Amino acid sequence: MSKVRTRFAPSPTGRMHVGNLRTALYAYLVAKHEDGDFILRIEDTDQERLVEGAVDIIYRTLAATGLVHDEGPDKDKGVGPYVQSERQEQGIYLEYAKKLIEKGEAYYCFCDDERLKECKQVIGDKEISIYDKHCLSLSKEEVEAKLAAGMPYVIRQNNPRTGTTTFHDELYGDITVDNAELDDMILIKSDGFPTYNFANVVDDHLMGITHVVRGNEYISSSPKYNRLYEAFGWEVPKYIHCPLITNEEHQKLSKRSGHSSYEDLIEQGFLTEAVVNFVALLGWSPESDNEIFSLDELVKAFDYHRISKSPAVFDITKLKWMNGEYMKAMDFDRFYEMAEPYLKEYVKGDYDLKKIAKMVQTRIEIFPDIKDHVDFFDAVPEYDSSMYCHKKMKTNQESSLSVLKELVPVLEAQDDYSNDALFETLSKFAADHEYKNGYVLWPVRTAVSGKQMTPGGATELMEILGKEESLARINAAIAKLS
């Protein structure tokens, strides 16, 4: 068996869509699972859609996600260039298109837009444009005369109108289409550039690609690709068409969703490792029930035969859960480095941000969640005194007021405001008064935070706030409850 070679061939048109990232990831995993090569090729033949800086985005995203290519524009291993516009300048595509013309598998077409509008056919209940092969009937002399006169032209594939074409997909099996549905697709456009459909067939062959991974929107074009391979007498690669990615409403994932690109997700506070892990599961399921995979673990576990044919739903809730699991497992120093900008934005007081970070690390799913966990450090928010009521702790406003009043002199006498020392003091106070710990700790935590949910317990918060601020907040709570 020949060495497995896959490619990721994006168009530099902006941010990397989640669907493109998944294509890159699956192509990488298919290759690396078999110790094969993963190639990066830039498909910039649609010059009108190019976005400045988009090639840099492709490089940055692949580097950040760990999808390291073995060959590409920056790593030429002898089958480059790996940028289609550069290959076009070398005349590669026109050369191969002319080979097809010589074989009768392609032809020059000189029809203008007006004439092309007339080429409408009704197939079933759909009206579609299928070129009527008008220029195929031109004699060799007529073609040469038009070329000599400088008439604009395209080169079209010459597909049969009768019979059927069958191609094989690794997931969908054999798919057969009527040749009557195959348009004579354009191979070389009037600007001299190849179409995406033609260029990727020529490049995949010349670069020795064995497995083509792409979205299933290309299934309908695959019979035409196969006819090109057969016309050249080339071996057809294995096709792996991945399912559509939809939003929670089962519509195609669009930019309007706000999380359709890798950059969107990183800006929203997700971790790269979590995004890669999540994207891997958008259409693929492992043999085990495990859902947390490093990239190396994905390489070992990935079997492309387990890719689903059904659309994959982008479940943002599941991604947040997964991100939270990665957050919990993160090395603290790295977590703090990433969390620090958020902490500095939401906590202006002179508090120990590392201690706050330690508290929030296991409680957040994405970095912006930090705000809701730390917004009381600078000032206690307005809150309703009914928060002092807790059925499980058997506390209410009256009992809380009594406990807080009794605690003030105890806390004033306490100099060591470390978490352990405070917890020992409050536990002893509870035991001496025959209270349960929660009966004491609940009102204290409410008083110093003004919140029902906090990233740490009462004594952890008091350690960070310090003696003076903790007592000021408890006295303010007494005044509120009085």
Secondary structure, 3 states (H helix, E strand, C coil): CCCCEEEECCCCCCCCEHHHHHHHHHHHHHHHHCCCEEEECECCCCHHHCCCCHHHHHHHHHHHHCCCCCEECCECCCCCCCEHHHHHHCCHHHHHHHHHHHHCCEEEECCCHHHHHCCEEEECCEEEECCCCHHHHCCHHHHHHHHHCCCCCEEEECCCCCCEEEEEECCCEEEEEEHHHCCCCEEECCCCCECHHHHHHHHHHHCCCCEEEEEHHHHHHHHHHHHHHHHHCCCCCEEEEECCEECCCCCECCHHHCCCEHHHHHHCCCCHHHHHHHHHCCCECCCCCCCCCCHHHHHHHCCHHHECCCCEECCHHHHHHHHHHHHHHCCHHHHHHHHHHHHHHHCCCCCCHHHHHHHHHCCCCCHHHHHHHHCCCCCCCCCCHHHHCECCCCECHHHHHHHHHHHHHHHHHCCCCCHHHHHHHHHHHHHHCCCCHHHHHHHHHHHHHCCCCCCCCHHHHHHHHHHHHHHHHHHHHHHHHC
